[in-house]
Amino acid sequence: MNTSYQNHRSHPYEDVLNELASLKKIVLQIKNAPKESLSTKYYTRKEVSILTKSSIQTIDNYIDKGWIEVEGFGPKKLLIHHFQIFNEDGTLKNFKYKRKS
């Protein structure tokens, strides 16, 4: 038997194990990548209307009713903080059918 062939094939799954090791390294890099800070994330009224699948007028109504608070940035720019429209667990707050308090 050819000994060079036997030495080359010392472990039949060596290539697969090397690929798995490189994939594991990539997954760990993605897992450990810095997350976006939601405490500094703001949305425009249009972006909120897209996220909530409602019109900009409806978002304006929610702002007028006090259900959503806006923050002013400059003379005309009004932005809505991330936690005004999302819960702590990342789910969208429910604004429809909200009763008067």
C-alpha positions as CSV (number, residue, x, y, z in Angstrom):
1,M,0.0,0.0,0.0
2,N,1.1,3.5,-0.6
3,T,2.2,5.1,2.7
4,S,1.9,8.7,1.4
5,Y,-1.8,8.1,0.8
6,Q,-2.3,6.7,4.3
7,N,-0.5,9.7,5.9
8,H,-2.6,12.1,3.9
9,R,-5.8,10.4,5.0
10,S,-4.9,10.1,8.6
11,H,-8.4,11.4,9.6
12,P,-11.2,11.0,7.1
13,Y,-13.1,14.0,8.4
14,E,-10.2,16.4,8.9
15,D,-11.5,18.8,6.2
16,V,-15.0,18.9,7.6
17,L,-13.6,19.5,11.1
18,N,-11.5,22.4,9.8
19,E,-14.5,24.0,8.1
20,L,-16.6,23.6,11.3
21,A,-13.9,25.3,13.3
22,S,-13.8,28.2,11.0
23,L,-17.6,28.5,11.0
24,K,-17.5,28.4,14.8
25,K,-15.0,31.3,14.8
26,I,-17.3,33.3,12.5
27,V,-20.4,32.7,14.7
28,L,-18.5,33.7,17.8
29,Q,-17.4,37.0,16.1
30,I,-21.0,37.7,15.2
31,K,-22.3,36.9,18.7
32,N,-19.7,39.1,20.3
33,A,-20.1,42.0,18.0
34,P,-21.3,45.2,19.7
35,K,-25.0,45.7,19.8
36,E,-26.7,48.9,18.7
37,S,-27.6,51.0,21.7
38,L,-31.4,51.4,21.7
39,S,-31.1,54.2,24.3
40,T,-29.9,56.5,21.6
41,K,-32.2,55.4,18.7
42,Y,-34.8,57.8,17.5
43,Y,-37.4,57.6,14.7
44,T,-39.2,60.1,12.5
45,R,-43.0,60.2,12.5
46,K,-42.9,58.5,9.0
47,E,-40.7,55.7,10.3
48,V,-43.0,55.1,13.2
49,S,-46.0,55.0,10.9
50,I,-44.3,52.3,8.8
51,L,-43.4,50.3,11.9
52,T,-46.9,50.5,13.4
53,K,-48.6,50.1,10.0
54,S,-50.6,53.2,10.5
55,S,-50.7,56.7,8.8
56,I,-48.6,59.7,9.8
57,Q,-51.9,61.4,10.8
58,T,-52.6,58.6,13.2
59,I,-49.1,59.0,14.7
60,D,-49.8,62.8,15.0
61,N,-53.1,61.9,16.8
62,Y,-51.2,59.6,19.3
63,I,-48.7,62.5,19.9
64,D,-51.6,64.9,20.5
65,K,-53.3,62.5,22.9
66,G,-50.0,62.1,24.8
67,W,-49.6,58.4,24.0
68,I,-46.3,59.1,22.3
69,E,-43.9,61.7,23.4
70,V,-41.7,63.5,20.9
71,E,-38.4,65.2,21.5
72,G,-37.3,68.3,19.6
73,F,-34.0,68.4,17.7
74,G,-33.5,71.8,16.2
75,P,-36.2,74.3,15.2
76,K,-38.4,71.8,13.3
77,K,-37.1,68.3,13.8
78,L,-39.3,66.1,16.1
79,L,-38.1,62.6,16.8
80,I,-39.6,59.7,18.7
81,H,-37.4,57.7,21.1
82,H,-37.2,53.9,20.6
83,F,-38.8,53.1,23.9
84,Q,-41.8,55.2,23.1
85,I,-43.0,52.7,20.5
86,F,-41.2,49.5,21.7
87,N,-41.5,47.5,25.0
88,E,-38.4,46.5,26.9
89,D,-38.6,43.0,25.4
90,G,-38.5,44.5,21.9
91,T,-42.1,44.0,21.0
92,L,-44.2,46.8,19.5
93,K,-46.4,48.7,21.9
94,N,-50.1,48.5,21.2
95,F,-51.6,51.9,20.6
96,K,-54.8,50.9,18.9
97,Y,-57.9,50.7,21.0
98,K,-56.2,52.4,23.9
99,R,-58.8,53.6,26.4
100,K,-58.8,57.1,27.8
101,S,-57.0,57.3,31.2
